[in-house]
């Protein structure tokens, strides 16, 4: 899978989770131009002469610049892509953790809110005791009546 497809997927899923796609640390402002720097980038190829805009009179440099090896430049570009992907991944992880935290917070608040009177454990215990007393009373009266009728006590 190409890196830009993964980054595009991360970019599209960030707003879908309700998160902004802003980096937590803002990008620094570009540096001010240095006096005498070259006006733009010039490609340099091995075995070819320097571009005319870089060479001034007498073969002396017309502007200041830094020559960066291509491998270093490619490494910088890949590091930039990696840093962007990590920042987006960090945002997705934070969004997921915030979602989980909110879910647990809601669950805790629901558990801590007072229960209705009939659903409280103490009320349920008293209803159970009363139910047991009524059941024992009904069974005792029924057994007593059966004994009395069976033994001929109510003739």
C-alpha positions in Angstrom: 0.0 0.0 0.0 1.4 3.4 -0.9 2.1 5.8 2.0 -0.1 8.6 0.5 -3.1 6.2 0.4 -2.6 5.4 4.1 -2.2 9.1 5.0 -5.3 10.0 2.9 -7.3 7.3 4.8 -6.1 8.7 8.2 -7.0 12.2 7.0 -10.5 11.2 6.0 -11.1 9.2 9.2 -10.0 12.0 11.5 -12.9 14.3 10.7 -15.2 11.3 10.7 -14.5 10.8 14.4 -15.3 14.4 15.1 -11.7 15.4 15.5 -10.0 18.3 13.9 -6.9 17.5 11.9 -4.8 20.2 13.5 -1.4 19.2 14.8 -0.9 19.5 18.5 2.3 21.6 18.0 1.9 24.2 15.3 4.4 24.3 12.5 7.1 26.9 13.0 7.2 29.9 10.7 9.7 29.7 7.8 13.0 31.4 8.3 13.5 34.9 7.0 15.5 35.1 3.7 19.2 35.4 4.2 21.0 38.2 2.4 22.6 37.0 -0.8 20.9 33.6 -0.9 20.0 32.1 -4.3 16.5 33.0 -5.5 15.4 29.4 -6.0 16.6 25.8 -6.1 18.9 24.8 -8.9 19.4 21.1 -9.9 23.0 20.0 -10.1 24.0 17.0 -12.1 27.4 15.2 -11.9 29.5 16.0 -15.0 27.6 19.2 -15.9 28.5 22.8 -15.3 26.8 24.9 -12.6 23.7 26.8 -13.7 24.5 30.3 -15.1 22.4 32.0 -12.4 24.7 30.6 -9.7 28.0 31.6 -11.3 28.8 35.3 -11.1 31.6 37.2 -12.8 35.0 35.6 -12.7 33.7 32.2 -11.8 32.8 33.2 -8.3 29.4 32.2 -6.8 26.7 34.7 -7.4 24.6 33.6 -4.5 24.8 31.5 -1.3 23.2 28.1 -1.0 23.7 24.7 0.6 24.3 21.6 -1.6 22.5 18.7 0.0 23.2 15.1 -1.2 20.2 13.5 -2.9 20.1 10.7 -0.4 19.9 13.1 2.6 17.1 15.1 0.8 15.2 11.9 0.1 15.6 10.9 3.8 14.3 14.2 4.9 11.2 13.8 2.7 10.5 10.3 4.0 11.0 11.5 7.6 8.5 14.3 6.9 6.0 11.7 5.6 6.6 9.5 8.6 6.2 12.4 11.1 2.9 13.4 9.5 1.6 9.8 9.7 2.7 9.5 13.3 1.0 12.8 14.2 -2.2 11.7 12.5 -2.0 8.3 14.3 -1.5 10.1 17.6 -4.6 12.2 17.0 -6.6 9.0 16.2 -5.3 7.3 19.3 -6.2 10.4 21.5 -9.7 10.5 19.9 -10.2 6.8 20.7 -9.0 7.2 24.3 -11.3 10.2 24.7 -14.2 8.2 23.4 -13.4 5.3 25.8 -13.0 7.8 28.7 -16.4 9.4 27.9 -18.1 6.0 27.7 -16.7 4.9 31.1 -17.6 8.3 32.6 -21.2 7.9 31.4 -21.4 4.4 32.7 -20.1 5.5 36.1 -22.5 8.4 36.3 -25.4 6.0 35.4 -24.3 3.6 38.1 -23.9 6.3 40.7 -27.3 8.0 40.1 -29.8 7.1 42.9 -32.1 4.2 42.1 -35.9 4.4 42.5 -37.3 3.4 45.9 -38.6 0.0 44.7 -35.2 -1.0 43.1 -33.1 -0.3 46.2 -31.5 -3.4 47.8 -33.0 -2.5 51.3 -36.5 -2.2 49.9 -36.1 -5.5 48.0 -34.9 -7.2 51.2 -38.0 -6.0 53.2 -40.3 -7.1 50.4 -38.6 -10.5 50.4 -39.1 -10.8 54.1 -42.8 -9.9 53.9 -43.2 -12.2 51.0 -41.7 -15.0 53.0 -43.9 -14.3 56.0 -47.0 -14.2 53.8 -46.0 -17.5 52.1 -45.3 -19.2 55.4 -48.7 -17.9 56.7 -50.6 -19.1 53.7 -48.9 -22.5 53.8 -49.5 -22.9 57.5 -53.2 -22.0 57.2 -53.5 -24.4 54.3 -51.8 -27.2 56.1 -53.8 -26.5 59.2 -57.0 -26.5 57.3 -56.1 -29.8 55.5 -55.2 -31.4 58.9 -58.4 -30.2 60.4 -60.6 -31.4 57.5 -58.6 -34.7 57.2 -58.9 -35.5 60.9 -62.6 -34.6 61.1 -62.0 -31.6 63.3 -64.7 -29.3 61.6 -67.8 -31.6 61.7 
